[in-house]
């Protein structure tokens, strides 16, 4: 209806029950569109009210999914001490034909799950198919969703979990062992999470002036890494060891470099749309080290949000509000 929109709280969004496999499939469709040059997605502008914090505007249009909208999202590292989530915000969908707003929803769950899904999609094309060990560095929301995505795609034998807070790590170990029926083991140092892992995810806060802890020499040949937290965990020497560095969008990467990030990071040679469509090489050799630096795109959110709305309307979830 053009005179109303659907409002969905975080609980509403979660209750839809969209599974990780569906999220990865939706992202793949969206990145095929991107690789074919059909997606409209300007680099995200933002404001910064505190050190290492951000509030970003993230618009995108995906023709094949008939999805147009924007996410207004914040990330505040100090919120943990306040008992508040690191990520919060809203997502708005518009009718591509009329421009009228059709839905407004909490974006916390979508942000978490689509970020894990993007790691999974990159790993699908860039990791060795027989990868069976994973290292998760930072056991928060992103550690959980990234592991969920990897477990969906790979037969994981063991997961090494590290966090600077032992209590957070131990909660993660207990929860993910039960949820995914995996052998998740706690480790005491970043090195232990990296050296014996085929799949590595770093998912701490994004910092403008990080103190990286992963040096050269830790990542073994054949491994795949996903730097969800930009280069916050990785030294320039460690990044230089990778045989291939990829991202999810070249323009966004260049924008962030202009803002002071990625000063010691090699320029990516391919983005995820190019990889999914085959325009750029995927994994070519078993012993290649490959890292994906996915920045988190509006494309990801707009791939997932319309399906959530569709299922919500079928199940009569959410509240219809007048415009």
C-alpha positions as a Markdown table, in Angstrom:
| # | Residue | x | y | z |
|---|---|---|---|---|
| 1 | Unk | 0.0 | 0.0 | 0.0 |
| 2 | Unk | 1.4 | 3.4 | -1.0 |
| 3 | Unk | -0.1 | 5.1 | 2.1 |
| 4 | Unk | 1.6 | 2.9 | 4.7 |
| 5 | Unk | 4.8 | 1.1 | 5.4 |
| 6 | Unk | 5.8 | -2.0 | 7.4 |
| 7 | Unk | 7.8 | -1.4 | 10.6 |
| 8 | Unk | 9.8 | -4.3 | 11.9 |
| 9 | Unk | 11.6 | -4.3 | 15.3 |
| 10 | Unk | 14.8 | -6.3 | 15.8 |
| 11 | Unk | 12.7 | -9.1 | 17.3 |
| 12 | Unk | 10.4 | -9.0 | 14.3 |
| 13 | Unk | 13.4 | -9.3 | 11.9 |
| 14 | Unk | 14.9 | -12.2 | 13.8 |
| 15 | Unk | 11.5 | -14.0 | 14.1 |
| 16 | Unk | 11.3 | -14.3 | 10.3 |
| 17 | Unk | 13.9 | -17.1 | 10.6 |
| 18 | Unk | 15.9 | -16.4 | 7.4 |
| 19 | Unk | 18.7 | -19.1 | 7.5 |
| 20 | Unk | 22.4 | -18.6 | 6.5 |
| 21 | Unk | 22.1 | -20.7 | 3.4 |
| 22 | Unk | 19.4 | -18.4 | 2.1 |
| 23 | Unk | 21.5 | -15.3 | 3.0 |
| 24 | Unk | 24.5 | -16.6 | 1.1 |
| 25 | Unk | 22.3 | -17.4 | -2.0 |
| 26 | Unk | 20.8 | -13.9 | -2.0 |
| 27 | Unk | 24.3 | -12.3 | -1.7 |
| 28 | Unk | 25.5 | -14.4 | -4.6 |
| 29 | Unk | 22.7 | -13.2 | -6.8 |
| 30 | Unk | 23.4 | -9.6 | -5.8 |
| 31 | Unk | 27.2 | -9.9 | -6.5 |
| 32 | Unk | 26.4 | -11.4 | -9.9 |
| 33 | Unk | 24.5 | -8.3 | -10.6 |
| 34 | Unk | 27.4 | -6.2 | -9.3 |
| 35 | Unk | 29.9 | -8.1 | -11.4 |
| 36 | Unk | 27.8 | -7.4 | -14.5 |
| 37 | Unk | 27.8 | -3.7 | -13.7 |
| 38 | Unk | 24.0 | -3.5 | -12.9 |
| 39 | Unk | 24.1 | -2.3 | -9.3 |
| 40 | Unk | 24.0 | 1.3 | -8.3 |
| 41 | Unk | 25.9 | 1.8 | -5.0 |
| 42 | Unk | 27.7 | 5.1 | -4.2 |
| 43 | Unk | 30.5 | 5.0 | -1.6 |
| 44 | Unk | 29.0 | 5.4 | 1.8 |
| 45 | Unk | 29.3 | 8.8 | 3.4 |
| 46 | Unk | 29.5 | 9.1 | 7.2 |
| 47 | Unk | 29.9 | 11.2 | 10.3 |
| 48 | Unk | 32.1 | 10.5 | 13.2 |
| 49 | Unk | 31.1 | 11.8 | 16.6 |
| 50 | Unk | 33.7 | 9.8 | 18.7 |
| 51 | Unk | 37.1 | 8.3 | 18.0 |
| 52 | Unk | 36.8 | 5.0 | 16.1 |
| 53 | Unk | 33.0 | 5.4 | 15.9 |
| 54 | Unk | 31.0 | 6.0 | 12.8 |
| 55 | Unk | 27.5 | 6.6 | 11.5 |
| 56 | Unk | 27.2 | 5.7 | 7.8 |
| 57 | Unk | 24.5 | 6.2 | 5.2 |
| 58 | Unk | 24.5 | 3.2 | 2.8 |
| 59 | Unk | 22.2 | 3.3 | -0.3 |
| 60 | Unk | 22.0 | 0.7 | -3.0 |
| 61 | Unk | 19.8 | -0.4 | -5.9 |
| 62 | Unk | 19.8 | -4.1 | -7.2 |
| 63 | Unk | 17.6 | -4.3 | -10.3 |
| 64 | Unk | 17.3 | -8.1 | -10.4 |
| 65 | Unk | 16.1 | -8.3 | -6.8 |
| 66 | Unk | 13.9 | -5.2 | -7.3 |
| 67 | Unk | 15.5 | -3.8 | -4.2 |
| 68 | Unk | 16.2 | -0.1 | -3.5 |
| 69 | Unk | 16.9 | 1.4 | -0.1 |
| 70 | Unk | 19.3 | 2.8 | 2.5 |
| 71 | Unk | 20.8 | 1.7 | 5.8 |
| 72 | Unk | 21.7 | 4.3 | 8.4 |
| 73 | Unk | 24.0 | 2.4 | 10.7 |
| 74 | Unk | 26.4 | 3.2 | 13.6 |
| 75 | Unk | 29.3 | 1.4 | 15.1 |
| 76 | Unk | 30.5 | 2.5 | 18.5 |
| 77 | Unk | 33.3 | 0.4 | 20.1 |
| 78 | Unk | 32.8 | 2.0 | 23.5 |
| 79 | Unk | 29.2 | 0.8 | 23.7 |
| 80 | Unk | 30.3 | -2.6 | 25.1 |
| 81 | Unk | 31.3 | -0.9 | 28.4 |
| 82 | Unk | 27.8 | 0.8 | 28.4 |
| 83 | Unk | 26.0 | -2.5 | 27.9 |
| 84 | Unk | 24.9 | -1.4 | 24.4 |
| 85 | Unk | 25.5 | -3.1 | 21.1 |
| 86 | Unk | 28.5 | -2.1 | 18.9 |
| 87 | Unk | 26.2 | -1.9 | 15.8 |
| 88 | Unk | 22.8 | -0.3 | 15.7 |
| 89 | Unk | 20.6 | 1.4 | 13.1 |
| 90 | Unk | 17.7 | 1.3 | 10.7 |
| 91 | Unk | 17.1 | 0.1 | 7.2 |
| 92 | Unk | 14.6 | 1.7 | 4.8 |
| 93 | Unk | 13.3 | 0.0 | 1.6 |
| 94 | Unk | 11.7 | 1.9 | -1.2 |
| 95 | Unk | 9.5 | 0.8 | -4.1 |
| 96 | Unk | 11.8 | 0.9 | -7.2 |
| 97 | Unk | 8.8 | 2.0 | -9.4 |
| 98 | Unk | 7.5 | 4.9 | -7.3 |
| 99 | Unk | 10.2 | 5.7 | -4.7 |
| 100 | Unk | 7.7 | 5.4 | -1.9 |
| 101 | Unk | 9.0 | 3.9 | 1.3 |
| 102 | Unk | 7.6 | 0.4 | 1.9 |
| 103 | Unk | 9.4 | -0.8 | 5.0 |
| 104 | Unk | 11.5 | 0.3 | 7.9 |
| 105 | Unk | 13.3 | -2.2 | 10.1 |
| 106 | Unk | 16.0 | -2.6 | 12.7 |
| 107 | Unk | 19.3 | -3.4 | 10.9 |
| 108 | Unk | 21.3 | -5.1 | 13.7 |
| 109 | Unk | 20.5 | -8.7 | 12.8 |
| 110 | Unk | 20.7 | -8.0 | 9.0 |
| 111 | Unk | 24.1 | -6.4 | 9.4 |
| 112 | Unk | 25.5 | -9.3 | 11.5 |
| 113 | Unk | 24.2 | -12.1 | 9.3 |
| 114 | Unk | 24.9 | -10.6 | 5.9 |
| 115 | Unk | 28.5 | -9.8 | 7.0 |
| 116 | Unk | 29.0 | -13.5 | 7.9 |
| 117 | Unk | 27.3 | -14.4 | 4.6 |
| 118 | Unk | 29.8 | -12.3 | 2.6 |
| 119 | Unk | 32.7 | -14.1 | 4.3 |
| 120 | Unk | 31.0 | -17.4 | 3.4 |
| 121 | Unk | 30.5 | -16.3 | -0.2 |
| 122 | Unk | 34.1 | -15.2 | -0.6 |
| 123 | Unk | 35.3 | -18.5 | 1.0 |
| 124 | Unk | 33.2 | -20.5 | -1.4 |
| 125 | Unk | 35.3 | -19.2 | -4.3 |
| 126 | Unk | 38.6 | -18.5 | -2.6 |
| 127 | Unk | 39.2 | -21.1 | 0.1 |
| 128 | Unk | 40.3 | -24.7 | -0.5 |
| 129 | Unk | 37.1 | -26.9 | -0.6 |
| 130 | Unk | 38.7 | -29.3 | 1.8 |
| 131 | Unk | 39.4 | -26.7 | 4.5 |
| 132 | Unk | 38.4 | -28.2 | 7.8 |
| 133 | Unk | 39.9 | -26.0 | 10.6 |
| 134 | Unk | 38.9 | -22.4 | 11.4 |
| 135 | Unk | 40.3 | -19.7 | 13.6 |
| 136 | Unk | 38.0 | -17.0 | 15.0 |
| 137 | Unk | 39.7 | -13.9 | 16.5 |
| 138 | Unk | 37.2 | -11.8 | 18.4 |
| 139 | Unk | 34.2 | -13.8 | 19.7 |
| 140 | Unk | 31.4 | -11.3 | 19.4 |
| 141 | Unk | 28.4 | -11.1 | 17.1 |
| 142 | Unk | 30.6 | -11.2 | 13.9 |
| 143 | Unk | 32.6 | -14.1 | 15.2 |
| 144 | Unk | 29.3 | -16.0 | 15.6 |
| 145 | Unk | 27.8 | -15.2 | 12.2 |
| 146 | Unk | 31.1 | -15.7 | 10.3 |
| 147 | Unk | 31.6 | -19.1 | 11.9 |
| 148 | Unk | 28.0 | -20.0 | 11.1 |
| 149 | Unk | 28.6 | -19.1 | 7.4 |
| 150 | Unk | 31.8 | -21.1 | 7.2 |
| 151 | Unk | 30.2 | -24.1 | 9.0 |
| 152 | Unk | 27.4 | -24.0 | 6.4 |
| 153 | Unk | 29.8 | -24.4 | 3.5 |
| 154 | Unk | 32.7 | -26.5 | 4.9 |
| 155 | Unk | 33.0 | -29.7 | 6.9 |
| 156 | Unk | 34.8 | -28.2 | 9.9 |
| 157 | Unk | 36.7 | -30.5 | 12.1 |
| 158 | Unk | 37.9 | -28.0 | 14.7 |
| 159 | Unk | 37.5 | -24.3 | 15.5 |
| 160 | Unk | 40.1 | -22.3 | 17.5 |
| 161 | Unk | 38.5 | -19.4 | 19.3 |
| 162 | Unk | 40.4 | -16.4 | 20.7 |
| 163 | Unk | 39.2 | -13.1 | 22.3 |
| 164 | Unk | 41.0 | -10.6 | 24.5 |
| 165 | Unk | 38.3 | -11.2 | 27.0 |
| 166 | Unk | 38.4 | -14.8 | 28.2 |
| 167 | Unk | 34.8 | -14.7 | 29.4 |
| 168 | Unk | 33.6 | -13.7 | 26.0 |
| 169 | Unk | 35.7 | -16.4 | 24.4 |
| 170 | Unk | 34.3 | -19.1 | 26.8 |
| 171 | Unk | 30.7 | -18.0 | 26.2 |
| 172 | Unk | 31.4 | -18.3 | 22.5 |
| 173 | Unk | 32.9 | -21.8 | 22.8 |
| 174 | Unk | 30.0 | -23.1 | 24.8 |
| 175 | Unk | 27.3 | -21.5 | 22.6 |
| 176 | Unk | 28.8 | -22.3 | 19.2 |
| 177 | Unk | 29.7 | -25.9 | 20.2 |
| 178 | Unk | 26.1 | -26.5 | 21.0 |
| 179 | Unk | 24.5 | -24.5 | 18.2 |
| 180 | Unk | 26.7 | -25.9 | 15.4 |
| 181 | Unk | 27.7 | -29.2 | 16.9 |
| 182 | Unk | 31.3 | -28.4 | 16.3 |
| 183 | Unk | 34.6 | -29.0 | 18.2 |
| 184 | Unk | 35.2 | -25.4 | 19.3 |
| 185 | Unk | 38.2 | -25.0 | 21.5 |
| 186 | Unk | 39.5 | -22.0 | 23.4 |
| 187 | Unk | 43.0 | -20.7 | 22.8 |
| 188 | Unk | 45.0 | -18.1 | 24.8 |
| 189 | Unk | 46.8 | -16.2 | 22.0 |
| 190 | Unk | 46.1 | -14.9 | 18.5 |
| 191 | Unk | 48.9 | -17.1 | 17.2 |
| 192 | Unk | 47.2 | -20.3 | 18.3 |
| 193 | Unk | 44.0 | -19.2 | 16.4 |
| 194 | Unk | 45.9 | -18.6 | 13.2 |
| 195 | Unk | 48.8 | -21.0 | 12.7 |
| 196 | Unk | 46.7 | -24.2 | 12.6 |
| 197 | Unk | 43.7 | -22.9 | 10.7 |
| 198 | Unk | 42.7 | -23.2 | 7.1 |
| 199 | Unk | 40.0 | -20.5 | 7.5 |
| 200 | Unk | 40.8 | -17.4 | 9.6 |
| 201 | Unk | 38.3 | -14.6 | 10.5 |
| 202 | Unk | 39.3 | -11.5 | 12.4 |
| 203 | Unk | 36.2 | -9.7 | 13.6 |
| 204 | Unk | 37.1 | -7.1 | 16.2 |
| 205 | Unk | 36.2 | -3.4 | 16.1 |
| 206 | Unk | 37.3 | -1.4 | 13.1 |
| 207 | Unk | 40.0 | 1.0 | 14.4 |
| 208 | Unk | 41.5 | 4.0 | 12.7 |
| 209 | Unk | 44.9 | 3.5 | 14.4 |
| 210 | Unk | 45.1 | -0.2 | 15.2 |
| 211 | Unk | 47.9 | -2.1 | 16.9 |
| 212 | Unk | 48.0 | -5.2 | 14.7 |
| 213 | Unk | 48.8 | -8.5 | 16.4 |
| 214 | Unk | 49.2 | -10.9 | 13.4 |
| 215 | Unk | 52.8 | -10.7 | 12.0 |
| 216 | Unk | 54.3 | -12.3 | 9.0 |
| 217 | Unk | 54.9 | -16.0 | 9.2 |
| 218 | Unk | 51.7 | -17.1 | 11.0 |
| 219 | Unk | 49.4 | -17.9 | 8.1 |
| 220 | Unk | 50.2 | -21.2 | 6.6 |
| 221 | Unk | 50.2 | -21.9 | 2.8 |
| 222 | Unk | 46.7 | -22.7 | 1.4 |
| 223 | Unk | 44.8 | -20.7 | 4.0 |
| 224 | Unk | 41.9 | -18.3 | 3.4 |
| 225 | Unk | 41.4 | -15.3 | 5.7 |
| 226 | Unk | 38.5 | -12.8 | 6.1 |
| 227 | Unk | 39.4 | -9.5 | 7.6 |
| 228 | Unk | 36.0 | -8.3 | 8.8 |
| 229 | Unk | 37.7 | -5.6 | 10.9 |
| 230 | Unk | 39.6 | -4.1 | 8.0 |
| 231 | Unk | 43.3 | -4.4 | 8.8 |
| 232 | Unk | 43.0 | -3.9 | 12.5 |
| 233 | Unk | 44.5 | -7.4 | 13.3 |
| 234 | Unk | 47.0 | -7.6 | 10.5 |
| 235 | Unk | 50.4 | -6.0 | 10.1 |
| 236 | Unk | 51.5 | -4.8 | 6.7 |
| 237 | Unk | 54.1 | -7.5 | 6.6 |
| 238 | Unk | 51.5 | -10.2 | 7.2 |
| 239 | Unk | 49.3 | -8.8 | 4.5 |
| 240 | Unk | 52.2 | -8.7 | 2.0 |
| 241 | Unk | 52.6 | -12.5 | 2.4 |
| 242 | Unk | 49.2 | -13.2 | 0.8 |
| 243 | Unk | 49.3 | -14.4 | -2.8 |
| 244 | Unk | 46.0 | -12.6 | -3.4 |
| 245 | Unk | 44.2 | -9.7 | -1.6 |
| 246 | Unk | 40.5 | -9.2 | -2.6 |
| 247 | Unk | 37.8 | -6.9 | -1.4 |
| 248 | Unk | 34.0 | -6.5 | -2.1 |
| 249 | Unk | 34.2 | -3.2 | -3.8 |
| 250 | Unk | 37.2 | -1.3 | -5.3 |
| 251 | Unk | 35.7 | 2.2 | -5.0 |
| 252 | Unk | 34.8 | 1.7 | -1.4 |
| 253 | Unk | 38.3 | 0.4 | -0.7 |
| 254 | Unk | 39.8 | 3.5 | -2.3 |
| 255 | Unk | 37.5 | 5.7 | -0.3 |
| 256 | Unk | 38.5 | 4.2 | 3.0 |
| 257 | Unk | 42.2 | 4.5 | 2.0 |
| 258 | Unk | 41.6 | 8.2 | 1.4 |
| 259 | Unk | 40.1 | 8.3 | 5.0 |
| 260 | Unk | 43.3 | 6.9 | 6.4 |
| 261 | Unk | 42.7 | 3.2 | 6.6 |
| 262 | Unk | 44.7 | 0.5 | 4.8 |
| 263 | Unk | 47.9 | 2.5 | 4.7 |
| 264 | Unk | 50.1 | -0.7 | 4.7 |
| 265 | Unk | 47.6 | -2.9 | 2.9 |
| 266 | Unk | 48.3 | -4.1 | -0.7 |
| 267 | Unk | 45.7 | -2.8 | -3.2 |
| 268 | Unk | 43.2 | -5.6 | -3.9 |
| 269 | Unk | 43.4 | -7.2 | -7.3 |
| 270 | Unk | 39.8 | -8.3 | -7.5 |
| 271 | Unk | 36.4 | -7.7 | -5.9 |
| 272 | Unk | 33.8 | -10.2 | -5.0 |
| 273 | Unk | 31.5 | -9.4 | -8.0 |
| 274 | Unk | 34.4 | -10.0 | -10.4 |
| 275 | Unk | 35.2 | -13.2 | -8.6 |
| 276 | Unk | 31.7 | -14.6 | -8.5 |
| 277 | Unk | 31.1 | -13.8 | -12.2 |
| 278 | Unk | 34.5 | -15.3 | -13.2 |
| 279 | Unk | 35.8 | -12.0 | -14.5 |
| 280 | Unk | 38.8 | -12.3 | -12.2 |
| 281 | Unk | 40.6 | -15.5 | -11.1 |
| 282 | Unk | 39.4 | -17.5 | -8.2 |
| 283 | Unk | 41.7 | -19.8 | -6.2 |
| 284 | Unk | 44.3 | -21.1 | -8.7 |
| 285 | Unk | 46.7 | -23.1 | -6.5 |
| 286 | Unk | 46.1 | -25.2 | -3.3 |
| 287 | Unk | 49.0 | -23.5 | -1.5 |
| 288 | Unk | 48.0 | -19.9 | -2.2 |
| 289 | Unk | 47.3 | -17.7 | 0.8 |
| 290 | Unk | 44.2 | -15.5 | 0.0 |
| 291 | Unk | 42.6 | -12.8 | 2.1 |
| 292 | Unk | 39.3 | -11.1 | 1.6 |
| 293 | Unk | 38.8 | -7.7 | 3.0 |
| 294 | Unk | 35.1 | -7.2 | 2.7 |
| 295 | Unk | 34.1 | -3.7 | 3.8 |
| 296 | Unk | 30.4 | -4.3 | 4.3 |
| 297 | Unk | 28.3 | -3.0 | 1.5 |
| 298 | Unk | 24.8 | -1.6 | 1.1 |
| 299 | Unk | 24.5 | -4.2 | -1.6 |
| 300 | Unk | 24.6 | -6.9 | 1.1 |
| 301 | Unk | 21.7 | -5.3 | 3.1 |
| 302 | Unk | 19.6 | -4.7 | 0.1 |
| 303 | Unk | 20.0 | -8.3 | -1.0 |
| 304 | Unk | 18.7 | -9.6 | 2.2 |
| 305 | Unk | 16.1 | -7.1 | 3.4 |
| 306 | Unk | 13.4 | -7.6 | 0.6 |
| 307 | Unk | 13.3 | -11.4 | 1.4 |
| 308 | Unk | 12.8 | -10.6 | 5.1 |
| 309 | Unk | 9.9 | -8.3 | 4.2 |
| 310 | Unk | 8.4 | -10.8 | 1.9 |
| 311 | Unk | 8.4 | -13.5 | 4.5 |
| 312 | Unk | 7.2 | -11.1 | 7.2 |
| 313 | Unk | 4.2 | -10.2 | 5.2 |
| 314 | Unk | 3.4 | -13.8 | 4.6 |
| 315 | Unk | 3.6 | -14.6 | 8.3 |
| 316 | Unk | 2.0 | -11.3 | 9.3 |
| 317 | Unk | 5.0 | -10.2 | 11.3 |
| 318 | Unk | 5.6 | -6.5 | 12.0 |
| 319 | Unk | 3.4 | -3.4 | 12.3 |
| 320 | Unk | 1.8 | -1.5 | 9.4 |
| 321 | Unk | 2.2 | 2.3 | 9.9 |
| 322 | Unk | 0.6 | 5.2 | 8.1 |
| 323 | Unk | 2.8 | 7.5 | 6.0 |
